[in-house]
């Protein structure tokens, strides 16, 4: 008894210490933790992105240092909010400490459904049975039969009145609970995973026991690719309640905000189809892909499904498509070379001929302009090749392709209208909301369709709801405020980019710049991103590549150190201010095959930046060569 008393005394002291510290942290909260999609990009080491923040935060805790200055100097946490951010890391760290486990065993989500799907996905490959024990109720949109049929996940569900009723089970057990104190866990229960949800905040998953730690990286990767972490605003509410801190009750006019966002999307895209708005660009893409697979299962009699993706496109797009295909026997990814010497039109023609011969269902995902080489295909030829009637080997009419267009670089271009270039092709277009739609203030993205593909939007909406990946109330408020000025910001950012590109061409003519031509800009393609292939030297191909890669880093380091208030190291684009630098091969193409990676510099400018200062620093770089 004396041992137990000492233990509980020690635990209560720890709880008070942790809670009091977090309460003080919230009092001194850096404002950027709440209002930026990525904090302190100037303190960023990609290899330590998952650990540096919490390692430094832990040291502050040990020294009881919660000053605003100290907190503001903490490095970037995870990346880009999807995988995590300062406040989600702090929430997870706090819950872990209170339960005396390591912080990587606690993972928060904006979605209520995705943590279940994350465990189920892992168990496909582990060949393990899963029992979902439900206290209260599952999310209303979580359709068990659809999850089994479309996502390929097999599991059992059992209602649970009390944790005393947990049965013996050969496989994985998940305890699912809808509760107000979402941060409150009892990890003494005999289950593998505990998922607490709260409808207005999201969910928190606790990995119970070291035997299940091999699930952690897989679950985090689902959060990175198919959804986002609990948002900063919602994480703050959870932390305030956990510490009994004063909190502001947000007041959103969500109905009005959503009406504004949907109306603005119609105006920007030139179509009358109701858009779907998700928690991030990848949340939207996931709903598109799963919605189309659902439609194919219902309408194409188990024909094979082919997801056609450029092998060097944005890593999230590429990786997510392959992850979906890995779970489903009738889904396969096919490569679509689109730039860097390959022509998108010819590649689509060849791949669609192959798919037709296999009597398969073709879904093509492509970016226009392409990333990172900012190329635009011949749109008339693209329309022709996508509209071309093809035959199967039995001389039947092949299934028409659905063209899934990522137009994040140029969301203002009218591809979809009834009289526009792709009106005769089944086309769904989507945009990453962390870019121009929100100006970098949130991650919410959207998709819509032309008249010919409008019938598919119901399926997409169904799967965004099933995954609980709709935009949050705050995200809709931000989009409602930012989207009406989007086209003007696109125009201003393009002007800065064109001027900077022209300057680089003058002072470093040996460099190869990938950017749209003046003619394409006249047609409406006005991106504010370009890629820069710096001149190199050396006696062998390896020497020249090594030199160029080092030169890329030298340039980026110079820009972000000399202009730290504006130049950042990040994959971002379409921000309200500043300039963003990255190397696609080590950032956006992180999961792309090595031979398809682009070791070049990618630069994204805004309409609000000191362009003359950037020219001055770039000229210093040129003089140092």
C-alpha angles and dihedrals in degrees: 000000000000088000092052092047091051090047094051091045090053091047094050090049090051092047092050092047094050095043093046092049093050090047089057091046090056090051090055097036115157106239092226090065087068103034108037128072089217124025126212100356087174088068099054132135109175094204090055097038093115097045113024097079097052094040090057093040090053090055090052089051092051090053092041090237112154100152117144091239093053093047092047090055093058113116127248113295116226107310141299098336095277093089096027147304137204097282096044089049091050092049092049092046091050095050091046092052092048089052093041095238132117116277095241087068089069119069125176126206137191086217125073094203105042097073088061090049090048093059092042091052092053091049092057088066094037089051089225130148118239130211116195110204109199125202112189103348146315119252108283093237094052100107107194096197093050091049089054097042102039104026094038095230119144122202146135127241126211128179113232127201097180137010086237087073097061106136129218108263134181100226139018122341123202122191109207119193133175105209141153095229092058091170094059114100135172103203092178090083116106100248134108098229135018119202118190117189135186119188097226097043112031128238143305122209122203118200102216116214136354091269088074100044091104086072094060101083091042092052091047090051091054087053090051097047109029105029141351138262119266104291121257093248094051093043089054091054091052091049092047092052093045091054097036089240124159110270136190114233106226116228115205130179090210096168092055093042093051091048090053093048095048092046091049092049090053090051093047096045098037094230133113096217116120109249128224116229119204139184091258143352091264091048087057093046090050091052091048093051096043092043091053092046089051090051092048092051090053098043111027104053099241095309114162116270121221121199107198114204134168106250093222098043124116107315095233092057093045096043096045093052091051091047091054092048092049090062098048126061095207096049123084134174119228124194121244113193105207112163146009091071098335124102117225094212096053091044092052091048092053096044094047090052089054093047091048091054089053090050087232135150112256123212114175122198116193140153123230112223091030122239127265100359096049096224126160119204124224096278096203090054090044090055091048095050093046092047096046114121111235133190132223121230088266089055094250121138110271121233114269115248124245110223111214106197122199101201097170091128092054110019090159095066114106104229097143110049120115092256097036130108098269098037092113094050123077097250134175116185126197137183133202105240097208087072124056100338094064099018089235095305098113139002100238115133136184144207136199137172141225120249093269093056098033092105089067094060093082090061091048091049089049093055095043085057095043089055091042088233099138118130114273123244091258092047090054090049091053093047091048089055098042108035099068089065095042099104092049090051090049090054094049093047092049091054091054091046094050091050092049092047091050090050092051091049089055100046099034107026092163091068119095112229123195110206138128118279123246087252093056090047089056087055090056103267100130108154120169096215131084136173123232123208103194122214114261142189140203141112098258136038090250092051092049092049093048091049093049093049091051090048091053090056092045091055095046093046090051094050096048094044095046095042103027095157092059113016113072136177103238145112091239128127138183096032121162091245143003136032129279128210130190145151107235094210092063100033123022092022095046094131096033119115110270095241090056097049124113115223095193133111117263116200127193122189133194130212091248112063143101097264094175091056090051090051090050094052092044090053089053087054091052091050090053093058 
